[in-house]
Amino acid sequence: ELPATLTAVHMACSYVMSALCLRTCLPANARLDPSPETLANVRKLSLAFCLSVFCGNMALQYVYVSFSQMVGAASPLVTLLLSKCITDKQYAPLAYASMVPMCGGVMMCVRGELDWSVMGLLLLVASSMLRGVKSIMQGSLLTSHDETEKLDPLSLLKLMSKWSILLLGVYALVTGELGEIISVPELRQIHVLARVFLSGIIAFALNVCNFLVTKYTSAVTLQVLGNIKVILSIAISLLIFHNPLSTTSAAGCALTLAGVALYQRGTTSESPNKC
């Protein structure tokens, strides 16, 4: 119910944890003095992240969560097309072909209520495109050919978190989330704050892993792994909660895995350049 505030807390935890790691765990020559141009790019990255959060949350006022997940399943395809347009990176035909079963399979898995509106769809598409832009930008900052401009994952997370906290704080203030926290005492109870802090630590670890995946693979691969996460969630729910699996969802899982296999084959059959 408080998405902007919770995300701001996650960014604050990421900022503090990354700063501590940079100070205590990394060598003294770790990059901490980026150029003004790099800082400007980091601010753009933070803006893309916060706008994607805003559009995604606003969309839920017009559509069901299941429809939001279906549109989000197309993120790998959106990111691939954006990467082609923005960076002019070349992809094998098999990589493009893999997007059909990969994205379509996840849509089959998460399909639900299809009641939707044009405004909701536009916001979801905007959120998906902004996530793709964010992934591409962070990949550029992490793998720059100019060693003086390249950032390590922890430094990038620290810088991005700082600007994101400010933007999300303004968002929470405008939407009234901060006022709700002040007016509802239950939100300030110790056990609630402890859970929020724990989620912030988990968010820090997840952000670092996302940056590392982007650095050593690519922005598109990061989004592909996001679709695999849906399949893993279904498998875990089957093992732990013994939830029933419909024929459509099972077929969707198989299609998604086939698409991932095609994508892997397409990227490894090309030149050594990452996709």
Protein Blocks (a to p, Z undefined) as FASTA:
>chain_A
ZZmlmmmmmmmmmmmmmmmmmmmmpcfklcfbdcfklmmmmmmmmmmmmmmmmmmmmmmm
mbcfklmmmmmmmmmmmmmmmmmmmnopacdfklmmmmmmmmmmmmmmmgccfbdcfklm
mmmmmmmmmmmmmmmmmmmmmmcfblklpccfklmmmmmmmmmmmmmmmmmmmnommmmm
mmmmklmgfklmmmmmmmmmmmmmmmmmmmmmmmmmcmklmmmmmmmmmmmmmmmmmmmn
opacdfklmmmmmmmmmmmmmmmmmmmmmcfbdZZ
